[in-house]
Amino acid sequence: MRFSIERYLLIPAVLFFLLVNFGVVDYAVADKEAIEKATRFLLAHQNEDGGWPLIVGQNSDAEVTAISIQALLAKGYGTGAPTINRAVSYLISQQLDDGSWNGNSAHTIFALVALEMADRDPNIVFKGLTWLDKAQNEDGSWGRDANSPANTLYTAAVLSGLKRLVTPRYSSLNKAANWLADPNRMNYDGAWSLKRGSNSEVMVTAWVLQGLSVVYDVDDRLAWLKQMQNNDHGFANLKDQPSDPEMTAYVIITLAALKDPINTDLIASGYLKQVQLPDGSFKSNTPIELEEAQSNIQTTSFALLALNARRYEKLFEK
């Protein structure tokens, strides 16, 4: 079955390659334009305190700021750029005395990756890692808060960040990977969801695959993720739903991290360029704070990160 799926997925990849190389699609120019538009949007809406809000005009948000920092550094901004310095100062100011950001495991790992990329005081990162160690459950999982019930998505998000911060011998990393890899947490189709037995989800599976890849070979699981691609080349969280920019960005980042040989990530990036709004932003209702799809900085930052996903991965190569 895997062979038939891969063969099917190879057709659009080959077609895309031919279109680009024979000049029918100017991929490089379109990609650059989308990247520059998204970058200008972020720069235009940085708050005075250095952070970024979820929605333009709102108060700064630590999680959104951490993702925006990562996106701009992946785009090529230097660690000493004024925009980055202001954002990093804001992010550091939001770290709690216990080492976390908002007492939230996902917010904390996003912040730590951003600060590591920005080459800031390693003691700040160490303090955050110490909090994550204490917040990890005995079984290796993480919940939203310290020692809260296990959550597949939060565990996967933390693990995907740890792989960029620590060596594979790091005990917390291996415990988390073993917890996620337990077959009892996987659905029968070979993918994952927040609740086992419910419909497998693109978002959860993408984050899980990123995390597991540091310990396990997950190439065979990529077949499920890629067959979820819609006809417009984007991805939704569930089958037969309309494509969503943030969901698509998650998949692109995952495929780049796992070095997908079929270049599905490049095809999916074409969808992002098609749905980008005139001001450079992207619209989604993926952020849990939003009840309906609207332009927001979190989705725009993830999209910018996805459009630079291969460069992003190279920043962590040792």
Number of C-alpha atoms within 10 A of each C-alpha: 7 12 10 10 13 17 12 12 18 16 12 16 18 13 12 20 16 13 14 14 12 10 9 10 14 12 19 9 10 14 17 14 14 23 20 15 17 28 20 13 17 24 13 10 16 21 19 12 13 19 26 31 21 22 17 16 11 10 14 21 18 26 23 25 28 27 24 30 31 25 27 23 21 23 20 11 16 15 18 11 12 12 17 21 17 17 24 23 14 22 27 18 11 16 19 13 10 12 19 28 25 16 18 18 26 26 23 26 27 24 30 29 22 24 23 17 20 20 11 16 11 12 9 17 23 13 17 23 21 14 20 26 15 12 22 24 20 12 11 20 28 31 21 18 18 18 16 13 13 19 15 24 24 24 27 27 22 26 31 26 22 23 20 19 18 13 11 14 9 12 13 20 27 17 18 24 24 16 21 25 16 9 11 10 18 18 16 12 11 16 23 27 21 17 14 15 13 10 16 24 19 26 24 21 28 27 25 28 29 24 28 23 18 20 15 12 11 16 14 12 16 21 19 19 22 22 14 18 22 17 10 14 20 27 31 21 22 15 16 11 10 13 23 22 27 28 23 28 30 22 30 31 25 26 27 22 19 18 14 15 11 18 19 21 27 22 21 24 25 19 21 26 20 12 16 19 16 10 11 21 25 28 20 21 17 19 16 7 8 13 10 11 13 16 19 20 28 28 27 30 28 26 30 30 28 32 29 24 25 19 16 23 16 11 12 12 7 4
